[in-house]
């Protein structure tokens, strides 16, 4: 490749039997790289063969995949999502074995560590729901005594898996809703405090859950919603706000995830409808952008090697913005679903533009 056109290796993990999770997105990345005069291929830590890689190559003409031995890439775009298994440990081993390679993304810490980090920032703390490690049933019950609604969730969970929503109903009764670890919606259950503690004990026993203050994110029709915003490094190495969209959950769901049956809606339209004011909607979107930049800059001081972050935000009925979760390996399909094709294309191009800039910066040193 020319000196200013790096080969980008998109590093992923196999889900099972050599099946990659995001092949459709990877194909779009390869196609975008080709238009930029760059080369891109996909590989996993399991594909290393000595000083070469048995890469997955995508042919943009006939839309087919093939395998071929190639040299190590100039820049690695890490798309590996956390998995509690041996494949993720191989990723960790790969990064330790090849620390000299040029990485442009990395796994972040779990939800509990991220909460502790961000809550130390005085300007960010008011935007964080109170969160505690779920180390006993009393921990959750204490939080529930202060808030009408709480959520319990795995510290490494994604896509709404394993999340419970617990609400106080009065007279010693509680409503429990949620999703199981396979993302299936659970049947709502009304229970006593004793029965609730029995449910919570199962999560406590897993030793990997948090309990969190619940923010009321229900729309008038009862469905929950939140906002997914994407912020990325651009071709000059600077953080730039790419875009945002609203996500409305499926009927009966406590989460808004698209993979869990949610739908995407234009952010400005939903805010205008909620607050009956276009100026209020614009003001909230500006606040969302400012908060996003604060968060990524705080994260970068700790973790470095970041190129994009998605934030899941809630805006309560008083217009207060809450940060619910972070995703360092975000999907960008939400923009395609709301018809913002230019934003969607920008979201695909920016990692490649940043990879080129990063490579050029190393070459100039």
C-alpha positions as CSV (number, residue, x, y, z in Angstrom):
1,X,0.0,0.0,0.0
2,X,1.2,3.6,-0.5
3,X,2.8,5.2,2.6
4,X,-0.3,7.3,3.4
5,X,-2.8,4.4,2.7
6,X,-2.6,1.9,5.6
7,X,-3.9,-1.6,5.6
8,X,-6.6,-1.7,8.2
9,X,-7.2,-5.0,10.1
10,X,-10.8,-5.2,11.5
11,X,-10.3,-7.4,14.6
12,X,-13.4,-9.4,15.6
13,X,-14.3,-12.5,17.6
14,X,-15.9,-15.7,16.4
15,X,-19.3,-16.3,17.9
16,X,-19.2,-20.0,17.1
17,X,-17.7,-22.3,14.5
18,X,-16.0,-19.5,12.6
19,X,-19.1,-17.3,12.5
20,X,-18.4,-13.6,12.8
21,X,-21.0,-11.4,14.4
22,X,-20.9,-8.3,12.2
23,X,-20.1,-9.5,8.7
24,X,-22.7,-7.1,7.1
25,X,-21.0,-4.1,8.8
26,X,-17.6,-5.4,8.0
27,X,-18.5,-5.7,4.3
28,X,-19.6,-2.0,4.4
29,X,-16.3,-1.1,5.9
30,X,-14.3,-2.9,3.3
31,X,-16.3,-1.2,0.5
32,X,-15.8,2.2,2.1
33,X,-12.0,1.5,2.5
34,X,-11.8,0.5,-1.2
35,X,-13.4,3.8,-2.2
36,X,-10.8,5.6,-0.1
37,X,-8.0,3.7,-1.8
38,X,-7.3,1.7,1.3
39,X,-7.3,-2.0,2.0
40,X,-9.3,-3.5,4.8
41,X,-9.7,-7.1,5.9
42,X,-11.2,-9.0,8.9
43,X,-9.4,-11.3,11.3
44,X,-9.6,-12.7,14.8
45,X,-6.9,-13.5,17.3
46,X,-7.4,-17.1,16.4
47,X,-6.4,-16.4,12.8
48,X,-2.7,-15.7,13.5
49,X,-0.4,-18.0,11.6
50,X,3.2,-17.2,12.7
51,X,4.0,-13.8,11.2
52,X,0.9,-13.8,9.0
53,X,-2.9,-13.7,9.4
54,X,-5.4,-16.0,7.7
55,X,-7.7,-13.1,7.0
56,X,-11.3,-12.9,5.8
57,X,-11.3,-10.9,2.6
58,X,-14.5,-9.4,1.1
59,X,-14.8,-9.1,-2.7
60,X,-16.9,-6.0,-3.3
61,X,-17.7,-7.0,-6.9
62,X,-19.3,-10.4,-6.4
63,X,-20.1,-9.8,-2.6
64,X,-18.3,-12.9,-1.5
65,X,-15.9,-13.8,1.3
66,X,-12.7,-15.8,1.0
67,X,-9.7,-16.6,3.2
68,X,-6.1,-15.7,2.5
69,X,-2.8,-15.4,4.3
70,X,-1.8,-11.7,4.6
71,X,0.8,-9.7,6.6
72,X,-0.2,-8.1,9.8
73,X,-2.1,-4.8,9.2
74,X,-0.7,-1.3,9.7
75,X,-3.7,-0.3,11.9
76,X,-6.1,-2.5,14.0
77,X,-9.7,-1.5,14.4
78,X,-10.7,-3.5,17.5
79,X,-14.4,-4.5,17.2
80,X,-14.3,-7.2,19.8
81,X,-17.2,-7.1,22.2
82,X,-16.9,-8.6,25.6
83,X,-17.7,-12.3,25.9
84,X,-17.3,-14.3,29.1
85,X,-15.4,-17.1,27.3
86,X,-12.1,-18.3,26.0
87,X,-12.4,-16.3,22.8
88,X,-12.3,-13.0,24.7
89,X,-9.3,-14.2,26.7
90,X,-7.5,-14.9,23.4
91,X,-8.1,-11.2,22.5
92,X,-6.5,-10.1,25.7
93,X,-3.5,-12.4,25.0
94,X,-3.2,-11.0,21.5
95,X,-3.0,-7.4,22.7
96,X,-0.4,-8.4,25.3
97,X,1.7,-10.3,22.8
98,X,1.6,-7.5,20.2
99,X,1.6,-4.3,22.2
100,X,3.7,-2.5,19.5
101,X,0.9,-2.7,16.9
102,X,-1.2,0.4,16.2
103,X,-4.6,0.0,17.8
104,X,-7.4,2.5,17.4
105,X,-9.9,1.1,19.8
106,X,-10.0,-1.1,22.9
107,X,-12.4,-2.8,25.4
108,X,-13.5,-0.6,28.2
109,X,-14.0,-1.7,31.8
110,X,-17.3,-3.0,33.1
111,X,-20.3,-0.9,34.1
112,X,-19.3,-0.7,37.7
113,X,-15.8,0.5,37.0
114,X,-17.0,3.0,34.5
115,X,-19.6,4.4,37.0
116,X,-16.9,4.8,39.7
117,X,-14.6,6.6,37.2
118,X,-17.2,9.0,35.9
119,X,-18.7,9.7,39.3
120,X,-15.5,11.3,40.4
121,X,-16.0,14.1,37.9
122,X,-18.1,16.8,39.6
123,X,-19.8,17.9,36.4
124,X,-20.7,14.4,35.3
125,X,-21.9,13.0,38.6
126,X,-25.3,14.8,38.5
127,X,-26.0,12.9,35.2
128,X,-25.3,9.5,36.6
129,X,-28.1,7.4,38.2
130,X,-27.1,6.2,41.7
131,X,-25.5,2.8,41.3
132,X,-24.3,0.2,43.7
133,X,-22.7,-3.2,43.4
134,X,-25.3,-5.9,44.1
135,X,-23.5,-7.8,46.8
136,X,-26.6,-8.6,49.0
137,X,-30.4,-8.4,48.8
138,X,-30.3,-5.7,51.4
139,X,-28.3,-3.5,48.9
140,X,-31.1,-3.6,46.4
141,X,-33.8,-3.2,49.0
142,X,-32.1,-0.2,50.4
143,X,-31.9,1.4,47.0
144,X,-35.5,0.5,46.4
145,X,-36.5,2.3,49.6
146,X,-35.1,5.6,48.1
147,X,-36.4,5.2,44.6
148,X,-39.8,4.0,43.3
149,X,-38.0,2.0,40.6
150,X,-34.6,0.4,40.3
151,X,-32.8,-1.8,37.7
152,X,-30.5,-4.7,38.2
153,X,-28.1,-5.6,35.4
154,X,-25.0,-7.7,34.7
155,X,-21.8,-5.5,34.8
156,X,-20.8,-6.9,31.4
157,X,-24.2,-7.4,29.8
158,X,-25.2,-6.0,26.4
159,X,-28.4,-5.8,24.4
160,X,-30.6,-5.8,27.5
161,X,-29.7,-9.3,28.5
162,X,-30.4,-10.2,32.2
163,X,-31.8,-6.8,33.1
164,X,-34.6,-6.6,35.7
165,X,-36.9,-3.6,36.5
166,X,-38.3,-3.6,40.0
167,X,-41.0,-1.2,41.1
168,X,-42.6,-0.5,44.5
169,X,-46.4,-0.9,44.3
170,X,-47.2,-0.2,48.0
171,X,-48.6,-2.5,50.7
172,X,-45.4,-4.5,50.6
173,X,-45.8,-5.6,47.0
174,X,-43.4,-5.2,44.0
175,X,-43.6,-5.6,40.3
176,X,-40.7,-7.4,38.6
177,X,-40.2,-7.2,34.8
178,X,-37.2,-7.8,32.5
179,X,-35.4,-9.9,30.1
180,X,-33.5,-13.2,30.6
181,X,-29.9,-13.8,29.5
182,X,-31.1,-14.8,26.0
183,X,-32.9,-11.4,25.7
184,X,-36.4,-12.9,25.9
185,X,-39.0,-10.7,27.6
186,X,-40.0,-12.2,31.0
187,X,-43.6,-12.3,32.1
188,X,-44.3,-9.5,34.6
189,X,-44.6,-10.7,38.2
190,X,-46.2,-9.2,41.3
191,X,-44.5,-10.4,44.5
192,X,-43.9,-9.8,48.2
193,X,-40.7,-8.6,49.7
194,X,-39.8,-12.2,50.7
195,X,-40.4,-13.4,47.1
196,X,-38.4,-10.4,45.7
197,X,-35.4,-11.2,47.9
198,X,-35.5,-14.8,46.5
199,X,-35.3,-13.4,43.0
200,X,-32.5,-11.0,43.9
201,X,-30.5,-13.8,45.6
202,X,-30.0,-15.4,42.2
203,X,-28.4,-12.2,40.9
204,X,-26.4,-11.7,44.0
205,X,-25.0,-15.3,43.7
206,X,-23.7,-14.5,40.2
207,X,-21.4,-11.8,41.8
208,X,-21.5,-9.7,38.6
209,X,-24.5,-7.4,38.9
210,X,-25.2,-3.8,39.8
211,X,-28.4,-2.2,41.1
212,X,-29.2,1.3,39.6
213,X,-31.7,4.1,40.3
214,X,-34.5,3.9,37.8
215,X,-35.2,6.8,35.6
216,X,-38.8,7.1,34.3
217,X,-38.4,6.8,30.6
218,X,-42.0,5.7,29.7
219,X,-43.9,7.5,26.9
220,X,-47.6,8.1,27.3
221,X,-48.3,4.8,25.5
222,X,-46.3,3.0,28.2
223,X,-43.3,2.1,26.1
224,X,-39.8,3.0,27.3
225,X,-37.4,5.0,25.3
226,X,-33.9,6.4,25.4
227,X,-31.4,8.1,23.1
228,X,-28.4,6.6,21.4
229,X,-25.7,9.1,20.4
230,X,-22.5,8.4,18.6
231,X,-19.3,10.4,19.0
232,X,-16.2,9.5,16.9
233,X,-12.6,10.6,16.1
234,X,-12.4,12.2,12.7
235,X,-9.7,12.4,10.0
236,X,-7.9,15.0,12.0
237,X,-7.8,12.9,15.2
238,X,-10.4,15.1,16.9
239,X,-13.6,14.0,18.7
240,X,-16.7,14.9,16.6
241,X,-20.4,14.4,17.3
242,X,-21.7,12.1,14.6
243,X,-25.4,12.0,15.4
244,X,-28.2,10.9,17.7
245,X,-31.5,9.0,17.5
246,X,-34.3,7.9,19.8
247,X,-35.0,4.3,20.4
248,X,-38.5,3.1,21.5
249,X,-38.8,-0.3,23.1
250,X,-41.1,-3.1,22.1
251,X,-44.4,-3.4,23.9
252,X,-43.9,-5.0,27.3
253,X,-40.1,-4.5,27.2
254,X,-38.1,-2.6,29.9
255,X,-35.4,-1.8,27.4
256,X,-35.3,0.0,24.1
257,X,-32.6,-2.0,22.3
258,X,-33.2,-2.4,18.6
259,X,-32.1,-6.1,18.7
260,X,-34.7,-6.6,21.4
261,X,-37.5,-5.5,19.1
262,X,-37.2,-1.7,19.6
263,X,-37.7,0.8,16.8
264,X,-35.6,3.9,15.9
265,X,-37.2,7.4,15.8
266,X,-35.7,10.8,14.9
267,X,-34.3,12.4,18.0
268,X,-35.5,15.9,17.3
269,X,-39.0,14.8,16.4
270,X,-39.5,12.8,19.6
271,X,-38.1,15.6,21.8
272,X,-40.4,18.1,20.1
273,X,-43.4,15.9,20.7
274,X,-42.5,15.2,24.4
275,X,-41.8,18.8,25.4
276,X,-44.2,20.5,22.9
277,X,-41.4,22.9,21.9
278,X,-38.9,22.9,19.0
279,X,-36.6,25.3,20.9
280,X,-36.6,23.1,24.0
281,X,-35.8,20.1,21.7
282,X,-32.8,22.1,20.2
283,X,-31.6,23.1,23.6
284,X,-31.7,19.5,24.9
285,X,-29.8,18.2,21.8
286,X,-27.1,20.9,22.5
287,X,-26.8,19.7,26.1
288,X,-26.6,16.1,24.9
289,X,-23.7,17.0,22.6
290,X,-21.8,18.9,25.4
291,X,-22.3,16.0,27.8
292,X,-21.1,13.5,25.2
293,X,-17.8,15.4,24.8
294,X,-17.3,15.6,28.5
295,X,-17.7,11.8,28.9
296,X,-15.4,10.8,26.1
297,X,-12.7,13.2,27.2
298,X,-12.9,11.8,30.8
299,X,-12.7,8.2,29.4
300,X,-9.8,9.0,27.2
301,X,-7.7,10.2,30.1
302,X,-8.0,6.7,31.6
303,X,-8.2,4.3,28.7
304,X,-6.5,6.0,25.7
305,X,-6.7,4.3,22.2
306,X,-10.4,5.2,21.8
307,X,-11.9,6.1,18.4
308,X,-15.6,6.0,19.0
309,X,-18.1,5.8,21.8
310,X,-21.9,5.4,21.8
311,X,-23.8,6.8,24.8
312,X,-27.3,5.6,25.9
313,X,-29.0,8.6,27.5
314,X,-32.3,9.2,29.1
315,X,-34.1,12.6,29.4
316,X,-36.6,12.6,32.3
317,X,-39.9,14.6,32.4
318,X,-38.1,17.6,33.9
319,X,-35.6,17.7,31.0
320,X,-32.7,16.3,33.0
321,X,-30.2,14.3,31.0
322,X,-29.1,10.9,32.5
323,X,-26.3,8.7,31.2
324,X,-27.4,5.1,31.3
325,X,-24.7,3.1,29.5
326,X,-21.6,3.3,27.3
327,X,-20.7,1.2,24.3
328,X,-17.2,1.4,22.9
329,X,-18.1,-1.0,20.0
330,X,-21.3,0.5,18.8
331,X,-23.6,-0.3,16.0
332,X,-24.7,2.5,13.7
333,X,-27.8,1.0,12.2
334,X,-30.0,3.3,14.2
335,X,-29.1,6.1,11.7
336,X,-30.1,4.0,8.7
337,X,-33.4,3.1,10.3
338,X,-34.4,6.8,10.8
339,X,-33.5,7.5,7.2
340,X,-30.4,9.6,7.8
341,X,-28.2,7.9,5.2
342,X,-25.5,10.7,5.2
343,X,-25.1,10.3,9.0
344,X,-25.0,6.5,8.5
345,X,-22.2,6.8,5.9
346,X,-20.3,9.2,8.0
347,X,-20.5,6.8,10.9
348,X,-18.9,4.1,8.7
349,X,-16.3,6.3,7.2
350,X,-14.9,8.0,10.3
351,X,-13.1,5.0,11.8
352,X,-11.3,4.6,8.4
353,X,-10.4,8.3,8.2
354,X,-9.1,8.2,11.7
355,X,-7.1,5.0,11.0
356,X,-5.4,6.9,8.1
357,X,-4.6,9.9,10.3
358,X,-3.3,7.7,13.1
359,X,-1.0,5.9,10.7
360,X,0.3,9.1,9.2
361,X,1.0,10.5,12.6
362,X,3.1,7.5,13.6
363,X,5.0,7.7,10.2
364,X,5.8,11.4,10.8
365,X,7.5,10.7,14.2
